[in-house]
Amino acid sequence: MVNMEVEVVKREKSDFEIKFDNATVAEILRVYLNSQGVDFVAWRREHPSKPLVMKIQGKDAKKEIGNAVSAIKKDLDKLVKGVKK
């Protein structure tokens, strides 16, 4: 298992900013959040040696992030079960 450090930079009901270092995870999370219809989600990285910052805006950003993470876990569990067959 890989440990990933996550730092919440900004936490408001409709506006979140998260700092972490994994672009693959950021892109997967961005896709799931977009499919759930958040108002805005994007990430940027100023330089490859620096962590990226993801900005999420929505009606209830914290809840929407939680829903997206749950959906990702559910899909990954399906994938693992399919591979084990």
N, C-alpha and C positions, 0 to 999 in steps of 0.2 A: 504494500500500500504506500502511496506517495503522500507526503504531508505538504500542504500548500498553505502558506500564510496569507490571511485575508485581513485587510484593515478597512473598517468603515470610516470613510472620510467625512461624509455628510449623511445625516439620518433625519429626515422629516417625513411626514405622512405620505406626501406625493412626490418626494424628491430624494433619491439615494445616490451616493457616490461610493464606489468600492474600489480599493486598490489591491491588486494581486499580480502574480507574475506568470500566469499560464494563459497564453493567447488561445490555445485550443479550447480550454474550458470557457474562456470569455466568449468565444464565437458560438459555442454550443448554447450557452446561456442566452446570448443575444437572440439566436434563432428561436428558441423556445419562448422567450419573452415577447418577441414580435408576433409569434403565432397566437399568443394569448391576448393580443390587442393592447399592449401598453401604449401610452401616448408617445414615448420616446425612449429608445435605448441605443447606446453606441459606446464604443470603447476606443481609447487612443493610447499610444505609447510614444513618448517623446524620443526615446532612444532604446535600442535593444538591451542595454545594460540597466535600464530603469524599469520599475514595475508599471503595469498598465493601469489606467483608471477607467472604470465603467460607470456611466451615468444612466440612471433609470428614472423615468418620470411616468407616473400613472396615478390613477384614482387612489390606490393604496399600495404603494411601491413595495413595502415590506411583505405584504400578503402575496402580491404578484410574484415576487422573487421566490418565496416559499413554494408557491404553486408550481412554478417552473422547475425548481429543483426536485420536487416530488415527481413531476412528469418525467424528468430525465432519469431518475432512479427507477421508475416503473418500466420505462423503455429499456434501460440497461439490464434489468432483471429478466425481461422477456428475451433479450438477446442471449444472455448467459444460459437460460433454460433451453433455447433453441440450439445452441452450440453443444450442450451436453447430451442432446438426444442422439 
